[in-house]
Amino acid sequence: MNGMVLIIDDEKKICSLLSRIIELEGFKTLQANTGKEGLKLLKNNDVSIVISDVKLPDVNGVALVKELKAIKPFVEIINLTAYGTIADGVLAIKNGAFDYLVKGDDNDKIIPLLYRAMDKSNLQRRVADLENKIAQKHSFETIIGQSKALKEAIDLARKVSVTDTTVLLLGETGTGKEVFAQSIHYASPRADKPFVALNCSGFSPDLLESELFGYKAGAFTGANKDKKGLLEEANGGTLLLDEIGEMNLDLQAKLLRVLESQTFIKVGDTHTQQVNVRVLAATNKDLKGDAASGKFRSDLYYRLSVFTLTLPPLRERKTDIPALAKHYLKAFADKVNRAVPKMDDKILSILTDHSWKGNIRELKNVIERLVILSDGDTLSATALPPEFFEFMPAENEYNLQQIEKQHIQKVLLHTKGNKTETSRLLGIGLTTLYRKIEEYQIKEI
């Protein structure tokens, strides 16, 4: 079945004829003889396309396009008229019509046009469904935890999300600042516009400016054509500037201009461009202290910190650790296509008592390693990273070395000898991994 078409025409014979022709192509049809009746049918049925006469007894069909689109934005509308005018055709398209046909010319055109309109309607529906799934994935409801500290942070974030206020997200590395930024965006009126994140610590000062503002062709060697910056990409939506404390002072002055006037100049350009962007910023630094000492512009700090949201470290929300651990346990078990291992009280106790200097990011990595290294249907405490045993008595030092060796061997086996991925999973540097392989005489995979 190709979908449902609503035909609106005050001439019942034309409605019936069009309906028979269209149904032969596999479409379902509905018929209405007035604009009011058509609007009612549209509200109560899953219509993809509307074919509407321009001259209706109660409304002009061209003007009706806006009302139809207001009810269902993804419906495609084809206007039919006995006496077509260029002005009406232009206005119909401007109002959102898919096309405008003169009766008598439509016999050969209507069916191909229906298929094209249906393709567009279906594509828009799929995009909308995908956007809804993304919005649900990043909603505040998906943030795991019931601790008082987390609930207070979520409550504040919800309140500021519906505004256009600049937000400064503070917190240690791995506390979920980008997760909160995404949730703020998808709970805001800008949810259907882009969310763009830029890590300011990942670029040199010159490259960061190019990424943020874009550049004109010829601005520097290698700039062969104009490039949009992330400000333009985020136009209408939200831009997250992560690790904002790493931005140099010159670029901070240019960012301040964006925040104050919503204008910027591309690298190598002389013309000012206008944008409409909400800026969120995040850092694990003491930005207020840096502003006081001159390491960060104080005027930019006060402009960014209109609303400050501090995310609690994991050690201050220990009651959330079991729920987080179980969530990541299932996610990583599903990833490697194995049954979800059991997590006994001993493991949970060890995880809860850990200091978690790397916060949620560290917990996530630990659970991933546990899934990889644990055999059987229950997680093994011996599969925990070596730092969990750093306070063991000296006589157990040999056992600790054995545990570490087994860890490295199992992760190397899992990654098929990929040392970069192995070092990431183990949470150690690549140089340290090579040293450990040599120290423990681990054979190459």
C-alpha positions as CSV (number, residue, x, y, z in Angstrom):
1,M,0.0,0.0,0.0
2,N,1.4,3.4,-1.1
3,G,-0.3,5.6,1.6
4,M,-3.3,7.7,2.0
5,V,-4.4,10.6,-0.3
6,L,-7.0,13.2,0.7
7,I,-8.9,14.8,-2.2
8,I,-10.7,18.1,-1.5
9,D,-13.0,19.3,-4.2
10,D,-16.5,20.7,-4.2
11,E,-17.3,18.8,-7.4
12,K,-18.2,15.3,-6.3
13,K,-17.8,13.8,-9.7
14,I,-14.2,15.0,-9.9
15,C,-13.6,13.7,-6.4
16,S,-14.9,10.2,-7.4
17,L,-13.0,10.1,-10.6
18,L,-9.7,11.2,-9.0
19,S,-10.3,8.7,-6.3
20,R,-10.7,5.7,-8.7
21,I,-7.6,6.7,-10.7
22,I,-5.5,7.0,-7.6
23,E,-6.7,3.8,-5.9
24,L,-5.8,1.8,-9.1
25,E,-2.2,2.8,-8.2
26,G,-2.5,1.2,-4.8
27,F,-3.2,4.4,-2.7
28,K,-6.0,4.7,-0.2
29,T,-8.2,7.8,-0.6
30,L,-10.5,10.1,1.4
31,Q,-12.9,12.6,-0.1
32,A,-14.0,16.0,1.2
33,N,-16.1,18.7,-0.5
34,T,-15.1,21.7,1.7
35,G,-12.0,23.0,3.3
36,K,-13.5,22.6,6.8
37,E,-14.3,18.9,6.1
38,G,-10.9,18.3,4.6
39,L,-9.2,19.8,7.8
40,K,-11.2,17.5,10.0
41,L,-10.3,14.4,7.9
42,L,-6.7,15.3,8.0
43,K,-6.7,15.6,11.8
44,N,-8.3,12.2,12.2
45,N,-6.4,10.1,9.6
46,D,-2.9,9.2,8.6
47,V,-2.8,11.2,5.4
48,S,0.4,11.7,3.4
49,I,-0.8,13.7,0.4
50,V,-3.6,16.2,-0.1
51,I,-5.0,17.1,-3.6
52,S,-7.0,20.3,-3.1
53,D,-9.0,22.4,-5.6
54,V,-8.1,26.1,-5.4
55,K,-11.8,27.2,-5.6
56,L,-13.7,25.8,-2.6
57,P,-17.0,27.0,-1.2
58,D,-15.6,28.0,2.2
59,V,-11.9,28.8,1.6
60,N,-9.3,29.5,-1.0
61,G,-7.3,26.3,-1.7
62,V,-4.0,28.2,-1.9
63,A,-4.6,29.8,1.5
64,L,-5.7,26.4,2.8
65,V,-2.2,25.0,2.3
66,K,-0.9,26.8,5.4
67,E,-3.7,25.4,7.6
68,L,-3.1,21.9,6.3
69,K,0.7,22.2,6.9
70,A,0.0,23.6,10.4
71,I,-1.9,20.4,11.3
72,K,0.6,17.9,9.7
73,P,3.9,19.4,8.6
74,F,4.9,16.3,6.6
75,V,1.8,16.2,4.4
76,E,2.5,17.1,0.8
77,I,-0.2,19.3,-1.0
78,I,-1.0,19.5,-4.7
79,N,-3.3,22.4,-5.7
80,L,-5.6,21.9,-8.7
81,T,-7.3,24.8,-10.5
82,A,-9.5,25.3,-13.5
83,Y,-8.0,28.7,-14.2
84,G,-4.3,28.8,-13.2
85,T,-2.5,32.0,-12.7
86,I,1.2,32.5,-12.1
87,A,0.5,34.5,-9.0
88,D,-1.6,31.7,-7.5
89,G,1.1,29.1,-8.4
90,V,3.8,31.2,-6.8
91,L,1.8,31.8,-3.6
92,A,0.8,28.1,-3.4
93,I,4.5,27.0,-3.4
94,K,5.4,29.8,-1.0
95,N,2.7,28.5,1.4
96,G,4.2,25.1,1.3
97,A,2.4,23.3,-1.6
98,F,4.4,20.5,-3.4
99,D,3.0,21.5,-6.8
100,Y,0.3,23.5,-8.6
101,L,-1.5,22.0,-11.6
102,V,-4.2,23.3,-14.0
103,K,-7.1,20.9,-14.5
104,G,-6.9,19.3,-18.0
105,D,-3.1,19.3,-17.8
106,D,-3.2,16.9,-14.9
107,N,-4.2,13.6,-16.5
108,D,-0.7,12.5,-17.4
109,K,1.1,14.4,-14.6
110,I,-0.9,13.5,-11.5
111,I,0.3,9.9,-10.9
112,P,4.1,10.6,-11.3
113,L,3.6,13.7,-9.2
114,L,1.8,11.6,-6.5
115,Y,4.8,9.2,-6.3
116,R,7.3,12.0,-6.0
117,A,5.2,13.7,-3.3
118,M,4.8,10.4,-1.4
119,D,8.6,9.9,-1.5
120,K,9.2,13.3,0.0
121,S,6.5,12.8,2.7
122,N,8.0,9.4,3.6
123,L,11.5,10.8,3.8
124,Q,10.4,13.7,6.0
125,R,8.6,11.2,8.3
126,R,11.7,9.0,8.6
127,V,13.8,12.1,9.4
128,A,11.3,13.2,12.0
129,D,11.3,9.7,13.6
130,L,15.1,9.7,13.7
131,E,15.1,13.1,15.3
132,N,12.6,12.0,17.9
133,K,14.7,8.9,18.7
134,I,17.8,11.1,19.1
135,A,15.9,13.5,21.3
136,Q,14.7,10.6,23.5
137,K,18.2,9.2,23.7
138,H,19.5,12.5,25.0
139,S,16.6,13.4,27.2
140,F,17.0,14.1,30.9
141,E,15.1,10.8,31.6
142,T,18.1,8.8,30.2
143,I,20.6,10.3,32.7
144,I,21.1,7.4,35.2
145,G,21.0,8.0,38.9
146,Q,18.8,8.9,41.8
147,S,21.2,10.6,44.2
148,K,20.3,14.0,45.6
149,A,23.3,15.7,44.0
150,L,22.4,14.4,40.6
151,K,18.7,15.2,40.9
152,E,19.6,18.8,41.9
153,A,21.8,19.2,38.9
154,I,19.1,17.8,36.5
155,D,16.4,20.0,38.1
156,L,18.6,23.1,37.4
157,A,19.4,22.0,33.9
158,R,15.7,21.4,33.1
159,K,14.8,25.0,34.2
160,V,17.5,26.6,32.1
161,S,17.0,24.4,29.1
162,V,13.7,26.2,28.0
163,T,15.5,29.6,27.9
164,D,18.2,30.9,25.5
165,T,20.6,31.6,28.4
166,T,24.3,30.8,28.0
167,V,25.3,28.0,30.4
168,L,28.7,27.2,31.9
169,L,29.0,23.5,32.8
170,L,31.6,22.9,35.5
171,G,32.9,19.5,36.7
172,E,35.8,17.1,36.8
173,T,36.7,15.1,33.7
174,G,34.2,12.3,33.0
175,T,31.3,13.7,35.0
176,G,29.0,13.9,31.9
177,K,29.2,17.6,30.9
178,E,28.5,16.8,27.3
179,V,25.6,14.5,28.2
180,F,24.0,17.4,30.2
181,A,24.7,19.8,27.3
182,Q,22.9,17.5,24.9
183,S,20.0,17.1,27.2
184,I,19.7,20.9,27.6
185,H,19.6,21.3,23.8
186,Y,17.0,18.6,23.2
187,A,14.7,20.0,26.0
188,S,15.0,23.5,24.5
189,P,12.9,25.2,21.7
190,R,16.0,24.6,19.5
191,A,15.7,20.8,19.7
192,D,14.9,20.4,15.9
193,K,18.0,22.4,15.0
194,P,21.7,21.2,15.1
195,F,23.6,20.4,18.2
196,V,27.3,20.9,17.5
197,A,30.2,20.2,19.9
198,L,33.7,21.5,19.6
199,N,36.6,20.4,21.9
200,C,38.8,23.5,22.3
201,S,41.8,21.4,23.5
202,G,41.9,19.4,20.3
203,F,43.3,22.1,18.0
204,S,46.1,24.6,17.8
205,P,44.9,28.3,18.2
206,D,44.9,28.9,14.4
207,L,43.0,25.7,13.6
208,L,40.5,26.3,16.4
209,E,39.7,29.7,14.9
210,S,39.2,28.1,11.5
211,E,37.0,25.4,12.9
212,L,34.9,27.8,14.9
213,F,34.5,30.6,12.3
214,G,35.3,29.0,9.0
215,Y,37.4,30.6,6.3
216,K,37.4,32.1,2.9
217,A,39.2,30.6,-0.1
218,G,42.8,31.9,-0.2
219,A,42.8,32.8,3.5
220,F,45.9,30.6,4.0
221,T,47.9,27.9,2.2
222,G,45.6,25.0,1.4
223,A,42.4,27.0,1.7
224,N,41.2,26.2,-1.8
225,K,37.5,26.9,-1.2
226,D,35.2,28.5,1.3
227,K,34.6,26.4,4.5
228,K,31.7,26.8,6.9
229,G,32.7,27.1,10.5
230,L,30.9,25.3,13.3
231,L,29.1,28.5,14.2
232,E,27.4,28.4,10.8
233,E,26.8,24.6,11.2
234,A,25.0,25.3,14.5
235,N,23.0,28.2,13.2
236,G,19.5,28.1,14.8
237,G,20.7,25.5,17.3
238,T,23.2,25.0,20.0
239,L,27.0,25.1,20.1
240,L,28.9,23.4,22.9
241,L,32.4,24.7,23.5
242,D,34.0,21.9,25.5
243,E,37.3,22.6,27.4
244,I,36.7,26.3,27.0
245,G,39.5,27.0,29.4
246,E,42.0,25.9,26.7
247,M,41.0,28.7,24.3
248,N,43.7,31.4,23.8
249,L,43.0,35.0,24.8
250,D,42.8,36.4,21.3
251,L,40.2,33.9,20.2
252,Q,38.3,34.6,23.5
253,A,37.9,38.2,22.4
254,K,36.3,37.1,19.1
255,L,34.0,34.6,20.9
256,L,32.9,37.4,23.2
257,R,31.8,39.4,20.2
258,V,29.7,36.4,19.0
259,L,28.0,36.2,22.4
260,E,27.2,39.9,22.5
261,S,26.2,40.5,18.9
262,Q,25.6,37.1,17.3
263,T,28.0,38.2,14.6
264,F,31.4,36.9,13.4
265,I,33.9,37.2,10.6
266,K,35.4,34.3,8.8
267,V,39.1,33.8,8.6
268,G,40.4,35.8,5.6
269,D,37.1,37.7,5.2
270,T,36.1,41.3,5.8
271,H,32.3,40.9,5.9
272,T,30.4,40.3,9.1
273,Q,28.0,37.4,9.2
274,Q,24.9,37.0,11.4
275,V,24.1,33.8,13.3
276,N,21.5,32.7,15.8
277,V,23.3,30.3,18.1
278,R,22.9,29.4,21.8
279,V,26.4,28.8,23.3
280,L,27.0,26.3,26.1
281,A,30.5,26.0,27.5
282,A,32.2,23.3,29.6
283,T,35.4,23.0,31.5
284,N,37.1,21.1,34.3
285,K,39.2,24.1,35.2
286,D,38.7,26.7,37.9
287,L,37.6,29.3,35.3
288,K,36.8,31.9,37.9
289,G,40.3,31.6,39.4
290,D,41.8,31.8,35.9
291,A,39.8,34.9,35.2
292,A,41.1,36.5,38.4
293,S,44.7,35.7,37.5
294,G,44.5,36.9,33.9
295,K,44.7,33.4,32.3
296,F,41.1,33.8,31.1
297,R,39.3,36.9,30.0
298,S,37.1,38.1,32.9
299,D,34.6,39.7,30.6
300,L,34.1,36.4,28.8
301,Y,33.9,34.5,32.0
302,Y,31.1,36.6,33.3
303,R,29.3,36.4,30.0
304,L,29.6,32.6,29.9
305,S,28.7,32.1,33.5
306,V,25.2,33.8,33.3
307,F,24.0,30.4,34.5
308,T,26.6,28.0,36.1
309,L,25.8,24.3,36.5
310,T,28.3,22.2,38.5
311,L,28.1,18.5,38.0
312,P,28.9,16.3,41.0
313,P,31.8,13.8,40.8
314,L,31.0,10.2,41.1
315,R,32.5,9.9,44.6
316,E,29.7,12.3,45.7
317,R,27.0,10.1,44.3
318,K,28.0,6.6,45.2
319,T,24.4,5.4,45.5
320,D,24.3,5.8,41.7
321,I,27.2,3.5,41.0
322,P,25.3,0.2,41.0
323,A,22.7,1.5,38.5
324,L,25.5,2.9,36.3
325,A,27.5,-0.3,36.5
326,K,24.6,-2.5,35.5
327,H,23.7,-0.2,32.7
328,Y,27.2,-0.3,31.1
329,L,27.4,-4.1,31.9
330,K,24.4,-4.7,29.7
331,A,25.6,-2.3,27.0
332,F,29.0,-3.9,26.7
333,A,27.6,-7.5,26.9
334,D,25.2,-6.7,24.1
335,K,28.1,-5.2,22.1
336,V,30.1,-8.4,22.2
337,N,27.0,-10.5,21.8
338,R,27.1,-12.4,25.0
339,A,24.7,-13.0,27.9
340,V,24.8,-10.3,30.5
341,P,27.1,-11.6,33.3
342,K,26.0,-11.5,36.9
343,M,27.4,-8.8,39.1
344,D,27.6,-10.0,42.7
345,D,27.6,-8.0,45.9
346,K,31.4,-8.3,46.2
347,I,32.0,-6.6,42.9
348,L,29.4,-3.9,43.6
349,S,31.0,-3.2,47.0
350,I,34.5,-2.8,45.4
351,L,33.1,-0.6,42.7
352,T,31.2,1.6,45.2
353,D,34.2,2.0,47.5
354,H,36.5,3.0,44.7
355,S,37.6,6.7,44.5
356,W,36.7,7.1,40.7
357,K,39.1,9.9,39.9
358,G,38.0,9.5,36.2
359,N,34.4,9.5,37.2
360,I,31.7,8.0,34.9
361,R,34.2,7.7,32.0
362,E,36.5,5.6,34.2
363,L,33.6,3.4,35.5
364,K,32.5,2.8,31.9
365,N,36.1,1.7,30.9
366,V,36.3,-0.6,34.0
367,I,33.0,-2.3,33.1
368,E,34.1,-2.8,29.5
369,R,37.3,-4.5,30.8
370,L,35.3,-6.7,33.2
371,V,33.1,-7.9,30.4
372,I,36.1,-8.7,28.2
373,L,38.2,-10.4,30.9
374,S,35.6,-12.3,33.0
375,D,34.9,-15.9,32.0
376,G,31.6,-17.6,32.8
377,D,28.3,-16.1,33.7
378,T,29.5,-14.0,36.7
379,L,32.0,-11.1,36.8
380,S,35.2,-11.9,38.5
381,A,36.8,-9.5,41.0
382,T,40.2,-10.6,39.8
383,A,39.4,-9.1,36.4
384,L,39.4,-5.6,37.9
385,P,42.2,-3.3,36.9
386,P,45.4,-3.5,38.9
387,E,44.8,-0.1,40.6
388,F,41.9,-1.7,42.5
389,F,44.5,-3.8,44.3
390,E,47.1,-1.1,45.0
391,F,46.7,-1.4,48.8
392,M,47.2,-5.2,48.9
393,P,49.9,-6.5,51.4
394,A,53.4,-6.8,50.1
395,E,53.3,-10.6,50.3
396,N,50.6,-10.5,47.6
397,E,52.8,-8.5,45.2
398,Y,53.5,-11.6,43.0
399,N,49.7,-12.3,42.7
400,L,49.2,-8.7,41.7
401,Q,51.8,-9.0,39.0
402,Q,50.1,-12.2,37.8
403,I,46.7,-10.5,37.7
404,E,48.2,-7.6,35.7
405,K,49.8,-10.0,33.2
406,Q,46.6,-11.9,32.7
407,H,44.8,-8.6,32.2
408,I,47.1,-7.5,29.4
409,Q,47.1,-11.0,27.8
410,K,43.3,-11.1,27.7
411,V,42.9,-7.6,26.3
412,L,45.5,-8.2,23.7
413,L,43.7,-11.4,22.6
414,H,40.4,-9.4,22.5
415,T,41.9,-6.7,20.3
416,K,43.7,-9.2,18.1
417,G,47.0,-7.6,19.1
418,N,46.0,-4.0,18.4
419,K,48.2,-2.3,21.0
420,T,46.6,1.2,20.6
421,E,43.2,-0.2,21.4
422,T,44.6,-2.4,24.1
423,S,46.2,0.6,25.9
424,R,42.9,2.5,25.6
425,L,41.0,-0.4,27.2
426,L,43.6,-0.8,29.9
427,G,43.7,2.9,30.6
428,I,47.5,3.1,30.3
429,G,49.8,4.8,27.8
430,L,51.1,3.0,24.8
431,T,54.7,3.3,26.0
432,T,53.7,1.8,29.3
433,L,52.0,-1.1,27.5
434,Y,55.1,-1.9,25.5
435,R,57.2,-1.8,28.7
436,K,54.7,-4.2,30.5
437,I,54.8,-6.6,27.5
438,E,58.6,-6.8,27.7
439,E,58.6,-7.0,31.5
440,Y,56.1,-9.9,31.6
441,Q,57.5,-11.5,28.5
442,I,54.1,-11.5,26.8
443,K,54.2,-13.2,23.4
444,E,52.9,-11.2,20.4
445,I,49.4,-12.0,19.3
